[in-house]
Amino acid sequence: MSTAADERNARAPWVLTAPALMLFIGVLLIPLAMTVMLSFHDWGQYKGIEPVFILKNWREIATDPYYAEMFWRTFRIAILTTLLTAVLGAPEAYILNRMDGRWKSFFLLVILGPLLISVVARTLGWALLFGGNNGLVNKLLMSAGLIRFPIPFMFTETGMVIALAHVMMPFMVLSVWAALQRLDPQIENAAMSLGAGPITTIRRIIMPQIMPGVLSGAIIVFSLSASAFATPAIIGGRRLKVAATLAYDEFLNTLDWPLGAAVATLLLVALVLIVVGSNALIERRYAEVFR
Amino acid sequence: MAYLELEGVAKQFGAQTVVDDFSLSVGKGEFISFLGPSGCGKTTTLQMIAGFLDPTRGAIRLEGKDLAAIHPAKRGLGIVFQSYALFPHMTAAENVAFGLEMRKVPRAERAERVRAALAMVGLAGYEDRHPRRMSGGQQQRVALARALVIKPSVLLLDEPLSNLDAKLREEMQIELRQIQRTIGTTTILVTHDQNEAMSLSDRIVVMSQGKIEQIGTPQETYERPASAFVSQFLGKTNDFAATIDRTAAPARLVAGSWSAPAPAGLNGAVTVSIRPERIGFGDTGLSAKIVTRIFQGNHWLFQCDSECGPAIVIRQNDGERQPAEGEAVRLVWRPEDMSVRGGASA
């Protein structure tokens, strides 16, 4: 083959991916770089944004315990949500996988169905059920005399974790489901024939094999929960801010864009570090199962 | 007394009968093959013995005890699955040790037995490998070691060699037979490969559509097939339409221009079947024309067009002159080499 043709072949992938690449650079990388730059700018009530390079915003985040508390809450909620989806989602996927064909597809649809409904609508559903004295469940329980005060749900971390777990469940179930598909269909019979009871089989044989699925589901759920906006905004409101709602408020209420940019950047960096770190850990730990 | 006994075992899925009236008694130390095409119910029968399926009717007894009352995990049978079903997150040694762990065998004895089992299947030194880092043949050996290390009362093999290539399969057949002979475990092999069944087993159970067609030694099933299905499934065969002529005295069995004294007790139209290697070329007999002649090294394969339809003949390559394509020949065989089926009783 001639060198000209070689060159053309080498260029072809770039030419072919150019449109997607341009879009990626234009709408993701450039705004991201601008956000990072923005976080080093100055801002004042009357002077607005000043394009200078200072560490004011970063120093404020590092020293004011308000931000530490807020980031800590963000990750606490994300971790609890992840645990809840793992504890409920993994058995759910396992049971689903053992169902007969027709029921299996029906319940898979039930699990995936919520993905078709907007997060806002789903979260408002929780608010309708538990929102203060007028929430449906609270009203029923109080009129039945079972509880004297409404169950605290709105503006609580518990409420946020439950609502988030509900929103994130499909991601965990699908991820574990995918891991279950890789299982040898005879593996449980094999364990049984060697004398293992059902509990031992699940603990020693099934669990270790679906763990990669649980963990990759956990990474998805964790990063989506930590950066979730709609659910914390509706359940937590202004009283219980997380990183995403704080950044939103700084941008659109206080109009302190540089501070909002710093919060957003920190959230992004923290998430990337956590996700990449745990991913590397998982891949090393479960190298044999992944092969 | 029979060691493992199946009595009138049947399995139905809905309206479909997958296994029907399966009765068999297996002696201790015997090597039995369930042979049949896919869907004949051989794997279902194996799974009922293993306890993964419950029989709809009938009883399975091991040393006189009804197996239905014993949970599959307590039956103590060793099973090698078609897909091996090794535990991918455990090393070869951990896989083999699992059954011993479940039986609460002390650690030191466990390690010794695992080492011995892996050595027996020729995998000494592979203890710390994970299954996915092993070849198909090695995985197969780990699966065999895992099933044998628990000293099972019966070893069940579900098409264990079907995922291996031809050469490896032959090696494993020999090895499997040697291991089974050495340790004397009663073994049931499920296979669709007639060569495998014939070279490994003491007795073959030929199955078709959920029913037993014949139970017999490899030689019996090959030489005296009980049905047309058995004769066709086990190797190649020629089926010729023939008649028994009782008007002649003594009565004659006639197929085209070939004839022989009629066997007693039959009359009318019958089918005779003869193995291709038992047919020779002679001066009298069934007249035929050679259509194709294929040289296969140690033997010749002839496809002929005979008076009674197509026929296959296999001749040893013994240096004699063989007929050429298009040549007219006469096919002869000894009456004792054929089996005669059908016909009314005389």
Interface residues (C-beta under 8 A of the other chain):
Chain A: D184 P185 Q186 I187 N189 A190 A191 M192 S193 L194 G195 A196 G197 T200 R204 I205 P208 Q209 Y286 E288 V289 R291
Chain B: A50 G51 F52 P72 A73 K74 R75 G76 L77 G78 I79 F81 Q82 S83 Y84 A85 L86 F87 P88 H89 F98 G99 M102 R103 H130 R132 R133 R146 A147 I150
